[in-house]
Structure formats: C-alpha cells, structure tokens
Amino acid sequence: MRPAAALFALPLLSTTPALAGELAANTGLWEMTSQVQMQGALLSPEMLAQIPPEARAQIEASMHSAQQPHTRRMCLTEEKLRRGFRFDQQRSGQCEQQVVSETSTLLEMRGVCHQETGDATMHARITLTGRDQMTGSFDMDSKSIVGPHHISGQISGKWISADCGSVGKDD
C-alpha cells in the first residue's frame, strides 16, 4: 500500500459495518460517526517540496479533513452481518485477520495487511451498548517510505430505523 493509501482505507474501516454474525444488532438504517487521528509523516519534506503549491495545499487540506469527525448513514443488512468486519475490502488476499473475542455484544479483531513498505498491523474493538447503539476503536501501525506512522480512531453508531429508505443496501 502506498503511504497515502492508508488514509483512504480508514474511512472504509470506520464506516463499513463493523458487526459480525454473532453480534446482536438491529438491521436497517444506522448512522455512523468516526474520527481518526494520525501520527507520523506520510511524505518527506523533500517529496512535499516537489509537489506544486496548489497540489500540496490540497493534500494538506485532505489530511486535515480526514481527521475531522465524519458521519454517514448506512444500511446494515443480514448479509452484511453475516459477512462481518473486514479491515481492508479493497485489498482482498493481502490482509489476514483473526477474531480475538466475539460475543453478542463484543467483537475484537486483529489483522495484518502486507504492503511494499512492511506489514501494517491493525486492531479493532466494537461494543454494542444495546441492539441499537455501538461504540468502537481501531488502531493501525505501518511504515511509509519516510518512516513509521500510527492511525487510531473512534467509532459510534446508532440505529435509526428498520427501513433503509434511499440509503443503498450495497454500501
């Protein structure tokens, strides 16, 4: 995974249904809020110096925006519950994951994704606080071409309705 690609994998992690078949969650429309914190350089000062000022400003704005809270609605179906949580849906076959603990109210997983600059290790913990609310956290440690970086985040979700309305069931 290229260094900046990790930034784009995290929204998937934070907004993909992080619920597995054993968790007792309502299906239907959910509102998910996530916030990510990043530590460590993804690009070296030399790399940044080679990027035109307008593009550099866009990159910096994107990184700032990635660390702001994001809320979106998603449709949680029985199929999504059965399919469960996956760390990185875009890199099928490059990630291995393991369930550490799974009950009707808790899912804890660890994973490793193999990338050119070294393995990225991940940990996620999701807790249902009722069939209609959940909280969670995730951490990822990896290396970019300029060194190590750490990404962590928090997730919260609340069930809105059994009917997903216009929100896609394939999100």
Sequence and secondary structure as in RCSB ss.txt:
>XXXX:A:sequence
MRPAAALFALPLLSTTPALAGELAANTGLWEMTSQVQMQGALLSPEMLAQIPPEARAQIEASMHSAQQPHTRRMC
LTEEKLRRGFRFDQQRSGQCEQQVVSETSTLLEMRGVCHQETGDATMHARITLTGRDQMTGSFDMDSKSIVGPHH
ISGQISGKWISADCGSVGKDD
>XXXX:A:secstr
  TTHHHHHHHHHHHS    TTS    EEEEEEEEEEEES SS HHHHHHS HHHHHHHHHHHHHHTS EEEEEE
E HHHHHH   S GGGTTTEEEEEEEE SSEEEEEEEE  TTS EEEEEEEEESSTTEEEEEEEEEEEETTEEEE
EEEEEEEEEEES  TTS TT 
